[in-house]
Amino acid sequence: MDPTFAMCREVADGADLAVFSGGPFDVRAVVAGILSEPRQGLDLDAVPWGNYPHGYEVRQAVRLLRADGGPGVDATGVLSGLCANDSRAAAALAVPFLIPLAVDDRHPHRAAVLAVLSGPARARHHGVASREELLLHRNDPRRDAPDTHDGYGYEVTGYPAGWSVAAARAAITTHTSALLPLLTHFDPTVRVDAAYVLATAADPDHIIRTALADGFTAEDDAMVRAALLLAGAEITRAHPHPPTVTRLRERWHDRTEAPEARLAAAIGWLCLTDRSAPEELRRTVDALADDQRAHAMEALPWMSAASGTDEPGLLRCRRCMLHPDEPDPETAFWDPLFRTT
């Protein structure tokens, strides 16, 4: 009788998902209601957390973070853990409450909050490193029918994953203007994480893409330059923009560019075109993507998400995109554990 799983149970039994659209179990509708409220007036207890799987756990984590209480890593760990375990609905519900903390330089847990902020806005991307899937946003609420889950399927709880993704992206899009200044923050880690968050926002007017390009021009840190290129490529995958594709090609061509940025540009370019990889690109990636640099680039959330067992994200991208016939280390690791004798 737990209301948390009421909708999930009925949908699993064959109910039409559209029946629940806009109701108390639709996280998109609830987040839209939160976004209509003044930021300073957000009431944590007015939200129907109990309608969503693990909702009360998320409410408590947000309460601790808003009160500056407890170790931030424990509270944000609840959010990141749910997303990693494919249960995002309640975490998406938390995004409007987390954004004010992420943009507050005085908040003791702002870095930890920013790092997990866009977790609900990306679904089923861990271990994904192919040209077809990396940086891909399956869900675009401006184009897709409102009562579908847009290719994301269902979360492990039975909740439609596309609804969680759409709700989180709507919150981030609404607060784009508050998040953009983080691209010029003094801390390079904040700049990287801000780019990762902003890459999930809708950007039909190219406001974010322009800020990323401007930031790249002024940026000296190689890892941040790589992050800005990957963020631009991710947004361009959702909102096609041929000049961005051209700029990415120029960047991986440029031998004076930082190796991390050249690799990011090559990966972004491969994801935005179906053209065969030029031989020059193959040589460039193979020469630059060594073990040491691959481990260093795990600092980029795109690469850490793409990683697999015994294979950093950069090397996984190189193998999947350019050398698909090479054996998968993850398969080699797991197969003996499940092989019958």
BAMIKE-302461 format. One line per 10 residues: their letters; for each residue z, y, x of N, C-alpha, C. Coordinates in pm, whole numbers, plus 50000, padded with zeros to 5 digits. Layout:
REM residues N
a	Z,Y,X,Z,Y,X,Z,Y,X; ...;
This chain:
REM residues 341
mdptfamcre	50000,49879,50081,50000,50000,50000,50000,50127,50085; 49995,50111,50215,49996,50227,50304,49871,50311,50279; 49886,50439,50240,49769,50522,50212,49683,50548,50334; 49739,50527,50453,49664,50551,50576,49535,50471,50578; 49540,50350,50530,49422,50264,50538,49355,50243,50402; 49390,50325,50304,49337,50305,50169,49185,50317,50165; 49131,50426,50220,48987,50443,50217,48918,50336,50302; 48973,50311,50422,48912,50212,50511,48903,50076,50442; 49010,50040,50371,49014,49911,50304,48910,49905,50192; 48900,50013,50114,48805,50013,50002,48661,50011,50052;
vadgadlavf	48631,50086,50159,48495,50084,50214,48462,49946,50267; 48559,49882,50334,48536,49748,50386,48509,49650,50273; 48566,49678,50154,48545,49591,50038,48419,49625,49960; 48341,49724,50010,48212,49754,49950,48201,49885,49877; 48307,49968,49877,48300,50097,49809,48200,50189,49878; 48136,50275,49801,48039,50371,49856,48114,50479,49933; 48079,50497,50058,48146,50597,50141,48137,50737,50080; 48026,50766,50011,48005,50899,49954,48112,50936,49851; 48176,50836,49792,48280,50862,49693,48396,50940,49755; 48418,50921,49884,48532,50983,49951,48496,51115,50020;
sggpfdvrav	48368,51151,50015,48324,51273,50083,48391,51396,50021; 48451,51479,50107,48515,51601,50062,48656,51584,50010; 48705,51460,50006,48838,51435,49953,48945,51433,50062; 49066,51391,50026,49179,51396,50119,49167,51298,50235; 49075,51199,50225,49055,51106,50335,48937,51147,50423; 48871,51256,50391,48756,51305,50468,48807,51406,50571; 48815,51363,50696,48871,51450,50801,48787,51575,50820; 48658,51568,50789,48573,51687,50800,48618,51795,50703; 48650,51753,50579,48693,51850,50478,48829,51908,50512; 48920,51823,50562,49053,51871,50596,49047,51969,50713;
vagilseprq	48968,51936,50815,48953,52027,50930,48889,52158,50886; 48791,52151,50797,48729,52275,50747,48833,52363,50679; 48926,52303,50606,49032,52381,50543,49125,52444,50644; 49155,52370,50751,49240,52425,50857,49171,52542,50926; 49042,52529,50951,48968,52633,51022,48957,52762,50941; 48974,52749,50809,48965,52869,50725,49094,52951,50726; 49200,52894,50785,49328,52962,50791,49338,53048,50917; 49416,53157,50913,49439,53235,51035,49504,53147,51141; 49462,53166,51267,49511,53078,51372,49664,53080,51380; 49724,53197,51371,49870,53207,51383,49942,53149,51263;
gldldavpwg	49867,53120,51156,49931,53068,51036,49914,52918,51017; 49865,52847,51117,49841,52704,51102,49973,52629,51084; 49984,52559,50972,50106,52487,50937,50085,52338,50962; 50151,52287,51063,50133,52147,51101,50171,52053,50988; 50276,52087,50913,50325,51997,50809,50247,52005,50679; 50153,52100,50670,50070,52109,50550,49949,52016,50556; 49930,51952,50670,49814,51864,50691,49847,51722,50646; 49757,51654,50576,49785,51518,50528,49769,51412,50638; 49854,51419,50739,49844,51326,50851,49853,51181,50805; 49931,51157,50702,49952,51020,50656,49830,50955,50597;
nyphgyevrq	49724,51031,50573,49601,50972,50519,49512,50914,50627; 49552,50926,50753,49464,50886,50863,49537,50790,50956; 49467,50689,51005,49530,50592,51096,49597,50662,51214; 49722,50628,51240,49802,50683,51351,49827,50833,51333; 49817,50882,51212,49833,51025,51188,49969,51078,51227; 50074,51004,51198,50209,51053,51228,50233,51057,51379; 50173,50965,51453,50184,50968,51600,50118,51094,51654; 50003,51127,51600,49931,51245,51647,50007,51372,51610; 50060,51377,51487,50138,51494,51446,50254,51518,51542; 50325,51412,51579,50439,51427,51669,50393,51474,51807;
avrllradgg	50280,51422,51854,50228,51465,51984,50193,51614,51981; 50128,51657,51874,50092,51798,51862,50217,51884,51851; 50317,51836,51777,50441,51911,51762,50508,51932,51898; 50511,51828,51979,50571,51839,52112,50495,51939,52199; 50364,51933,52192,50283,52023,52274,50299,52168,52229; 50302,52190,52099,50318,52328,52049,50456,52384,52084; 50555,52296,52095,50690,52341,52127,50717,52342,52277; 50613,52314,52357,50628,52304,52502,50727,52195,52540; 50746,52099,52452,50849,52000,52475,50795,51872,52535; 50881,51802,52610,50846,51672,52664,50736,51680,52767;
pgvdatgvls	50717,51574,52842,50608,51570,52939,50473,51578,52869; 50392,51674,52907,50263,51692,52841,50175,51571,52854; 50188,51499,52966,50101,51384,52986,50130,51275,52883; 50255,51265,52835,50287,51165,52733,50224,51201,52599; 50233,51328,52561,50178,51372,52433,50026,51365,52434; 49964,51416,52539,49817,51410,52545,49769,51267,52566; 49856,51183,52626,49820,51043,52642,49804,50971,52510; 49881,51012,52409,49865,50956,52275,49724,50984,52224; 49679,51107,52243,49547,51147,52194,49435,51077,52270; 49444,51078,52402,49339,51014,52481,49337,50864,52460;
glcandsraa	49455,50805,52442,49462,50661,52419,49397,50621,52288; 49420,50697,52183,49356,50667,52054,49205,50677,52064; 49155,50779,52133,49011,50795,52147,48952,50680,52229; 49022,50643,52337,48973,50532,52419,48972,50401,52341; 49064,50389,52245,49072,50268,52164,48988,50277,52037; 48900,50378,52029,48806,50392,51917,48879,50414,51785; 48976,50508,51788,49048,50549,51667,49068,50700,51674; 48970,50777,51625,48965,50920,51652,49002,51011,51535; 49011,50958,51415,49023,51045,51298,49141,51141,51308; 49261,51090,51336,49378,51178,51345,49368,51270,51466;
aalavpflip	49310,51221,51575,49292,51306,51693,49197,51421,51662; 49094,51395,51582,49003,51503,51540,49078,51605,51455; 49169,51557,51374,49251,51646,51290,49338,51738,51375; 49369,51695,51497,49455,51774,51585,49380,51884,51658; 49248,51875,51667,49172,51968,51752,49196,52115,51718; 49197,52157,51590,49222,52300,51562,49358,52348,51612; 49456,52257,51619,49588,52295,51667,49594,52298,51820; 49509,52221,51884,49511,52211,52030,49434,52324,52098; 49330,52375,52032,49248,52477,52097,49330,52599,52138; 49419,52654,52053,49500,52769,52098,49583,52738,52222;
lavddrhphr	49627,52613,52238,49704,52576,52357,49614,52567,52479; 49492,52517,52458,49399,52500,52569,49351,52632,52628; 49352,52737,52548,49303,52867,52596,49417,52960,52638; 49540,52910,52630,49658,52991,52664,49700,52963,52807; 49673,53057,52897,49704,53037,53038,49853,53022,53065; 49937,53064,52971,50082,53057,52991,50139,52925,52945; 50061,52847,52874,50114,52722,52820,50125,52618,52931; 50239,52552,52945,50258,52460,53058,50168,52337,53055; 50116,52302,52936,50034,52182,52926,49888,52215,52896; 49846,52340,52922,49711,52377,52883,49605,52291,52952;
aavlavlsgp	49624,52258,53081,49522,52179,53151,49510,52039,53091; 49624,51978,53059,49623,51844,53001,49560,51846,52863; 49587,51950,52786,49529,51961,52651,49378,51979,52661; 49334,52068,52749,49190,52092,52764,49118,51965,52804; 49180,51884,52887,49116,51762,52936,49091,51660,52825; 49176,51660,52721,49159,51562,52614,49096,51622,52488; 49070,51751,52490,49030,51822,52368,48903,51766,52305; 48805,51730,52386,48677,51686,52329,48667,51536,52313; 48778,51462,52338,48773,51318,52319,48728,51276,52180; 48782,51337,52073,48737,51297,51939,48593,51336,51909;
ararhhgvas	48536,51427,51987,48400,51475,51962,48293,51386,52025; 48338,51283,52094,48244,51187,52154,48288,51047,52115; 48197,50968,52063,48232,50833,52022,48149,50730,52096; 48214,50624,52136,48146,50510,52198,48059,50552,52316; 48116,50630,52405,48039,50673,52522,48094,50616,52651; 48206,50546,52645,48263,50490,52768,48176,50374,52818; 48141,50379,52945,48055,50278,53004,47908,50298,52979; 47872,50401,52903,47731,50429,52873,47671,50506,52990; 47561,50456,53045,47501,50521,53161,47349,50514,53161; 47289,50479,53049,47143,50467,53044,47078,50599,53007;
reelllhrnd	46950,50611,53036,46875,50731,52998,46875,50749,52847; 46869,50639,52775,46859,50646,52629,46989,50691,52564; 47104,50663,52626,47233,50684,52559,47320,50792,52622; 47312,50814,52752,47399,50913,52816,47368,51053,52763; 47471,51130,52738,47462,51268,52689,47410,51279,52546; 47399,51166,52477,47338,51167,52344,47439,51200,52236; 47406,51294,52150,47485,51323,52030,47410,51264,51911; 47460,51156,51859,47393,51095,51744,47412,51178,51618; 47523,51248,51612,47559,51316,51488,47531,51465,51498; 47450,51516,51408,47425,51660,51398,47446,51698,51252;
prrdapdthd	47563,51754,51218,47593,51781,51077,47498,51879,51012; 47420,51956,51090,47324,52049,51030,47204,51975,50975; 47175,51858,51030,47054,51786,50991,47082,51658,50914; 47192,51591,50947,47219,51461,50888,47280,51474,50749; 47256,51374,50668,47315,51372,50534,47467,51371,50547; 47538,51446,50463,47683,51462,50480,47764,51336,50454; 47710,51239,50387,47789,51123,50350,47754,50998,50431; 47694,51018,50545,47664,50905,50633,47750,50915,50758; 47749,50809,50836,47821,50815,50962,47726,50818,51080; 47598,50835,51055,47501,50880,51153,47490,50795,51279;
gygyevtgyp	47490,50667,51264,47466,50581,51378,47590,50548,51459; 47705,50607,51430,47826,50577,51505,47898,50455,51451; 47867,50415,51329,47935,50300,51272,48078,50333,51235; 48166,50233,51247,48306,50249,51207,48399,50232,51326; 48510,50305,51321,48611,50289,51424,48681,50156,51407; 48765,50121,51500,48833,49992,51495,48921,49981,51371; 48966,50094,51317,49048,50095,51195,48966,50079,51069; 48834,50093,51079,48747,50092,50962,48706,50231,50917; 48757,50335,50983,48722,50471,50946,48583,50505,51000; 48500,50581,50923,48365,50616,50970,48371,50708,51093;
agwsvaaara	48324,50659,51205,48337,50733,51331,48262,50865,51328; 48149,50869,51257,48071,50992,51251,48147,51107,51186; 48237,51075,51093,48317,51180,51029,48416,51240,51129; 48477,51156,51211,48569,51206,51313,48497,51296,51412; 48381,51250,51458,48302,51326,51555,48262,51461,51497; 48212,51460,51374,48166,51585,51311,48281,51683,51294; 48400,51634,51257,48515,51723,51238,48557,51787,51369; 48564,51708,51475,48605,51762,51605,48502,51863,51656; 48375,51833,51641,48271,51926,51689,48270,52054,51608; 48298,52045,51480,48304,52165,51398,48416,52258,51445;
aitthtsall	48531,52199,51479,48643,52281,51526,48609,52347,51659; 48548,52273,51750,48512,52329,51880,48405,52437,51864; 48309,52412,51777,48203,52512,51754,48262,52641,51698; 48354,52628,51603,48415,52746,51542,48488,52832,51646; 48545,52768,51748,48623,52841,51847,48547,52860,51980; 48415,52858,51971,48334,52876,52092,48372,53003,52167; 48388,53114,52095,48414,53242,52161,48547,53240,52237; 48645,53163,52191,48773,53154,52260,48764,53065,52383; 48674,52966,52379,48662,52870,52489,48570,52919,52601; 48472,53001,52569,48375,53045,52669,48438,53112,52792;
pllthfdptv	48542,53198,52777,48600,53260,52896,48656,53160,52998; 48685,53038,52955,48737,52939,53049,48634,52899,53153; 48507,52926,53128,48403,52895,53225,48414,52982,53350; 48491,53090,53342,48511,53177,53458,48657,53174,53506; 48733,53075,53463,48874,53062,53502,48884,53042,53654; 48996,53084,53712,49012,53074,53858,49023,52930,53905; 49068,52838,53816,49088,52697,53853,48958,52620,53829; 48898,52560,53933,48771,52488,53912,48784,52370,53817; 48901,52306,53812,48920,52195,53718,48911,52243,53575; 48966,52361,53547,48955,52419,53413,48810,52450,53381;
rvdaayvlat	48736,52499,53477,48595,52531,53452,48516,52404,53420; 48545,52296,53493,48478,52169,53465,48511,52119,53325; 48640,52117,53291,48681,52066,53160,48632,52155,53045; 48626,52286,53070,48573,52377,52967,48426,52347,52940; 48351,52321,53045,48209,52287,53028,48195,52157,52948; 48285,52062,52976,48280,51933,52905,48308,51952,52757; 48404,52037,52725,48436,52065,52584,48322,52138,52515; 48273,52244,52577,48169,52326,52515,48038,52250,52496; 48016,52147,52575,47894,52067,52562,47887,51994,52429; 48001,51982,52357,48000,51913,52228,47977,52008,52111;
aadpdhiirt	47975,52137,52136,47960,52235,52028,47814,52248,51986; 47794,52284,51860,47658,52318,51815,47620,52452,51879; 47497,52461,51928,47455,52581,52001,47312,52620,51964; 47282,52636,51836,47144,52667,51796,47094,52801,51850; 47185,52894,51876,47145,53027,51925,47151,53039,52077; 47177,52928,52144,47177,52922,52292,47285,53008,52356; 47391,53039,52283,47498,53122,52340,47570,53046,52451; 47604,52921,52425,47674,52842,52525,47582,52812,52643; 47459,52776,52613,47365,52743,52721,47344,52863,52813; 47338,52983,52756,47324,53104,52838,47447,53125,52926;
aladgftaed	47566,53101,52870,47689,53115,52948,47695,53013,53061; 47649,52893,53035,47646,52790,53140,47550,52830,53252; 47434,52881,53214,47336,52924,53315,47389,53041,53397; 47452,53138,53330,47509,53252,53402,47621,53207,53495; 47702,53114,53446,47811,53063,53529,47758,52989,53650; 47650,52916,53633,47591,52842,53744,47543,52939,53852; 47483,53050,53812,47433,53148,53907,47546,53203,53993; 47664,53221,53934,47776,53282,54006,47868,53178,54072; 47846,53050,54046,47940,52947,54089,47916,52901,54233; 48026,52887,54310,48018,52839,54448,48066,52696,54464;
damvraalll	48149,52649,54372,48206,52515,54384,48101,52411,54343; 48074,52316,54433,47967,52218,54409,47993,52132,54286; 48120,52091,54267,48151,52004,54153,48137,52081,54022; 48176,52206,54022,48161,52286,53900,48013,52310,53872; 47934,52334,53976,47789,52351,53955,47731,52226,53890; 47775,52109,53935,47728,51984,53875,47770,51975,53729; 47894,52014,53698,47943,52010,53560,47863,52102,53470; 47831,52221,53517,47756,52316,53436,47616,52263,53406; 47556,52192,53502,47424,52134,53479,47431,52020,53377; 47531,51935,53389,47545,51824,53293,47575,51875,53153;
agaeitrahp	47657,51980,53144,47686,52038,53012,47560,52096,52950; 47481,52166,53030,47356,52222,52980,47261,52114,52934; 47256,52002,53008,47170,51892,52969,47218,51827,52840; 47350,51814,52824,47403,51753,52700,47371,51839,52579; 47389,51969,52591,47356,52059,52480,47206,52054,52452; 47126,52047,52556,46981,52046,52538,46936,51917,52471; 47009,51809,52491,46974,51686,52422,46994,51700,52271; 47093,51781,52231,47117,51806,52089,47027,51916,52036; 46996,52014,52120,46915,52130,52080,46805,52149,52185; 46689,52084,52168,46584,52086,52271,46550,52227,52318;
hpptvtrlre	46529,52239,52450,46503,52369,52512,46423,52342,52640; 46289,52344,52635,46207,52311,52752,46242,52386,52879; 46278,52516,52874,46313,52584,53001,46431,52519,53073; 46525,52463,52999,46638,52395,53063,46591,52271,53136; 46499,52198,53076,46443,52079,53142,46375,52119,53272; 46300,52229,53268,46232,52278,53388,46333,52317,53496; 46441,52384,53457,46541,52426,53554,46611,52306,53618; 46635,52202,53540,46697,52082,53597,46605,52019,53701; 46476,52017,53673,46381,51962,53771,46383,52046,53899; 46389,52176,53884,46394,52264,54001,46519,52238,54085;
rwhdrteape	46630,52209,54017,46757,52191,54088,46758,52061,54170; 46708,51952,54114,46711,51830,54195,46605,51833,54304; 46505,51916,54289,46404,51936,54393,46458,52016,54511; 46554,52103,54484,46597,52203,54581,46688,52141,54688; 46638,52130,54810,46715,52067,54917,46827,52155,54970; 46829,52281,54932,46939,52369,54972,47054,52362,54873; 47033,52296,54761,47137,52284,54659,47241,52181,54702; 47364,52196,54653,47471,52101,54682,47432,51961,54631; 47460,51855,54708,47421,51720,54665,47474,51684,54527; 47598,51723,54496,47656,51690,54365,47574,51753,54253;
arlaaaigwl	47531,51876,54273,47450,51944,54172,47311,51883,54162; 47254,51844,54276,47121,51779,54272,47128,51648,54194; 47234,51571,54217,47249,51445,54145,47269,51468,53995; 47352,51566,53960,47373,51598,53819,47243,51642,53754; 47165,51723,53825,47038,51770,53771,46940,51655,53751; 46940,51561,53845,46850,51446,53832,46888,51361,53712; 47018,51336,53694,47064,51257,53580,47032,51329,53449; 47061,51460,53445,47030,51536,53324,46883,51535,53291; 46800,51552,53393,46654,51554,53371,46607,51420,53318; 46658,51310,53374,46617,51177,53329,46654,51154,53182;
cltdrsapee	46766,51212,53139,46809,51194,53000,46729,51279,52902; 46661,51381,52953,46589,51473,52864,46440,51450,52860; 46393,51350,52933,46250,51322,52933,46228,51172,52932; 46117,51129,52876,46083,50987,52879,45980,50957,52986; 45953,51054,53072,45860,51034,53182,45918,50937,53284; 45831,50865,53353,45877,50776,53459,45941,50859,53570; 46043,50804,53630,46112,50876,53738,46019,50892,53857; 45996,51015,53902,45911,51036,54020,45971,50969,54143; 45888,50930,54235,45935,50865,54356,46029,50956,54434; 46001,51086,54433,46087,51180,54505,46227,51181,54446;
lrrtvdalad	46237,51174,54314,46369,51170,54250,46442,51042,54289; 46371,50931,54289,46435,50805,54327,46491,50812,54469; 46410,50865,54560,46455,50875,54699,46575,50969,54710; 46571,51079,54635,46680,51176,54640,46810,51114,54591; 46805,51049,54476,46927,50989,54420,46978,50877,54509; 46889,50792,54557,46933,50681,54642,46996,50731,54772; 46943,50841,54825,46996,50894,54951,47131,50963,54932; 47148,51032,54819,47268,51113,54799,47382,51038,54732; 47351,50937,54653,47453,50867,54573,47518,50755,54654; 47597,50793,54756,47671,50693,54832,47808,50670,54769;
dqrahameal	47879,50571,54822,48009,50535,54763,48108,50650,54768; 48114,50721,54880,48211,50830,54893,48186,50940,54792; 48060,50979,54777,48029,51086,54681,48049,51036,54538; 48018,50910,54513,48036,50855,54378,48182,50861,54337; 48272,50826,54427,48414,50831,54394,48461,50975,54377; 48409,51066,54458,48446,51208,54444,48400,51263,54310; 48281,51220,54265,48226,51273,54140,48289,51212,54015; 48383,51118,54034,48462,51072,53920,48547,51185,53862; 48561,51296,53939,48631,51414,53888,48555,51479,53773; 48428,51447,53759,48348,51497,53646,48368,51402,53528;
pwmsaasgtd	48413,51452,53414,48443,51361,53302,48322,51281,53255; 48202,51334,53271,48083,51257,53234,48072,51131,53319; 48101,51145,53449,48088,51032,53540,48204,50933,53522; 48325,50984,53503,48437,50891,53482,48419,50812,53353; 48360,50874,53250,48335,50803,53124,48226,50698,53141; 48128,50725,53228,48016,50633,53248,48053,50514,53336; 48166,50520,53404,48201,50417,53500,48229,50283,53432; 48216,50177,53510,48246,50043,53462,48338,49974,53560; 48363,49849,53538,48450,49772,53626,48391,49767,53767; 48465,49816,53865,48422,49814,54006,48293,49892,54030;
epgllrcrrc	48262,49990,53943,48140,50068,53959,48162,50211,53911; 48172,50308,54004,48187,50448,53961,48069,50493,53875; 48093,50596,53795,47992,50641,53700,47860,50680,53764; 47866,50748,53878,47741,50789,53944,47658,50668,53982; 47721,50567,54041,47647,50447,54082,47598,50369,53960; 47677,50371,53853,47633,50304,53730,47511,50374,53671; 47511,50508,53673,47395,50583,53625,47273,50554,53711; 47292,50552,53842,47179,50523,53932,47121,50386,53903; 47209,50286,53886,47159,50151,53861,47090,50141,53726; 47154,50191,53621,47098,50178,53486,46969,50257,53470;
mlhpdepdpe	46962,50374,53533,46846,50461,53512,46730,50431,53606; 46761,50389,53728,46655,50375,53828,46637,50232,53878; 46741,50149,53867,46732,50012,53918,46788,49914,53814; 46729,49910,53696,46785,49827,53589,46784,49678,53617; 46706,49633,53716,46700,49490,53747,46815,49444,53837; 46890,49540,53892,47003,49502,53976,47115,49444,53890; 47191,49349,53944,47299,49287,53864,47408,49387,53827; 47466,49367,53712,47572,49453,53662,47706,49402,53715; 47777,49482,53797,47906,49437,53850,48007,49403,53741; 47998,49471,53628,48092,49444,53519,48071,49304,53462;
tafwdplfrt	47943,49267,53446,47913,49133,53399,47960,49029,53499; 47938,49057,53627,47981,48964,53732,48132,48948,53734; 48203,49054,53698,48350,49049,53697,48402,48969,53579; 48346,48993,53460,48402,48934,53338,48351,48794,53309; 48227,48761,53346,48170,48631,53308,48255,48512,53354; 48301,48512,53478,48382,48394,53520,48510,48378,53440; 48563,48489,53387,48689,48482,53312,48670,48414,53177; 48545,48417,53126,48520,48361,52992,48432,48235,53000; 48398,48196,53121,48312,48080,53135,48391,47953,53108; 48336,47866,53026,48403,47740,52997,48369,47638,53104;
t	48459,47552,53134,48437,47450,53235,48398,47319,53170;
